[in-house]
C-alpha cells in the first residue's frame, strides 16, 4: 500500500453531506480567526472555535445559533 492510498483511506468521507447545529451562548460565538485575541479571550471561546472550525475537515455544513 502506498502512502498516497493510505492517506486517502484515513480521511472520513460521508456518502451524504452532514449537517451540524452548534448552539452557543451569544457571548461565546467565535470569530472566524483567533488572530488579535488575547489569551483570556481565546480560552473563553476555545471549545466553540474548535468545534466550528473542525466541521470543515469532515465535509459538513453547519448552522451557528445563539
Buried (B, 14 or more C-beta within 10 A) or exposed (E): EEEEEEEEEEEEEEEEEEEBEBEBEEEEBBEEEEEEBEEEEEEBBEEBBEBBEEBEEEEEEBEBEE
